[in-house]
Amino acid sequence: IHPSTDRWLAEMASEKHFKYVILGGGVAAGYAAREFAKQGVQPGELAIISKESVAPYERPALSKGYLFPQNAARLPGFHTCVGSGGEKLLPEWYTEKGIELILSTEIVKADLASKTLTSAAGATFTYETLLIATGSSTIKLTDFGVQGAEANNILYLRDINDADKLVAAMQAKKDGKAVVVGGGYIGLELSAALKLNNFDVTMVYPEPWCMPRLFTAGIAHFYEGYYASKGINIVKGTVASGFDADANGDVAVVKLKDGRVLDANIVIVGVGGRPLTGLFKGQVDEEKGGLKTDTFFETSVAGVYAIGDVASFPMKLYNEPRRVEHVDHARKSAEQAVKAIKAKESGETVAEYDYLPYFYSRSFDIAWQFYGDNVGESVLFGDNDPAAAKAKFGTYWVKDGKVVGVFLEGGSADEN
């Protein structure tokens, strides 16, 4: 065979066509797959292409149960869709439904005009309808050229590989010193997890209080006091400006911008994420850092949908576009998009997406929930004393005479 014909045959063999492709293998992908199955997808019609090596799972488990010193959560225990009380979709489930799970496959090029995705290995996949569920990537200190940030045991947490690295580091550096850089979700949840694993923990963040995107000073007063009572050291108003490593290349010292120096055997960085939209630059309309969608999560390109972290969608409640990075929206936007896709095929319509933002967190023996928007004037109620025997307090946000947001710590299911 002529070499070019041979190559042509090889390429033809590696092109696969599906009616529906979900790009990404996180929470949104798992919930979309379940909804497709409910809507009666036919075997061979749907593929999930994921750079992860495992079937979709509930990502929040990684910063919580996965890191417990005893009875730690492990797969297959937290595959989707157990997080919202649904059926656990094991790899076999996808096989039974005729859904192709194409794992450990990174897509490096997306050509929406020709409906073609190309993998790092050169395989091509074509589709009729695409769901973009690529989620977010972690912002790394090496992105900013922070001195020494490439040392071993400077860790991040986004996927199960990251979690495995963290577990291995905790075992290797048993009862050591940990520095957590960042005072948001990841910072608070991982500081608690490290403390439960008997590490000496210091949290470092530049803001005047923790979780500033959501917490008021009154809310933060409780959590900072509670964490301090658990023996966690908190250093505010500064950032990590550099790291020194030991002879093995393992991180040993964290240098802070204010001149302080902290010993560390493990550093965990949680300074935010970025939606993974790079593959689609210049091909679809963007808004607020995400891919602009309508209320059915369809982008400006017909037949291309975006769900979860990457979608900037019209939020009915506020009458403006929003992008939401939370598991609850990942689940619900996935279901909405799939319902809309199937309704369109049968000439029907589905209701508009009417989302009430919902966030929650658990650490140690405390747990909070938040609904709505944290704008306007805040009103603290209850007792936010960190020393309280059983903490229960909350905050309302009031704007134009209306309650627009509410936060509650320590509530029962009924109270929430």
Helices and strands as residue ranges (DSSP letters): H 3-14, E 15-23, H 27-38, E 46-49, G 59-63, G 65-67, G 82-84, H 91-97, E 100-102, E 107-111, E 116-119, E 124-132, E 136-138, G 141-144, E 154-155, H 160-172, E 177-181, H 185-196, E 200-205, H 217-229, E 233-236, E 240-245, E 251-256, E 261-263, E 266-269, E 273-275, G 278-280, E 286-287, E 290-292, E 304-306, G 308-310, E 311-315, E 320-323, H 327-345, E 358-363, E 366-372, E 377-383, E 392-399, E 402-409
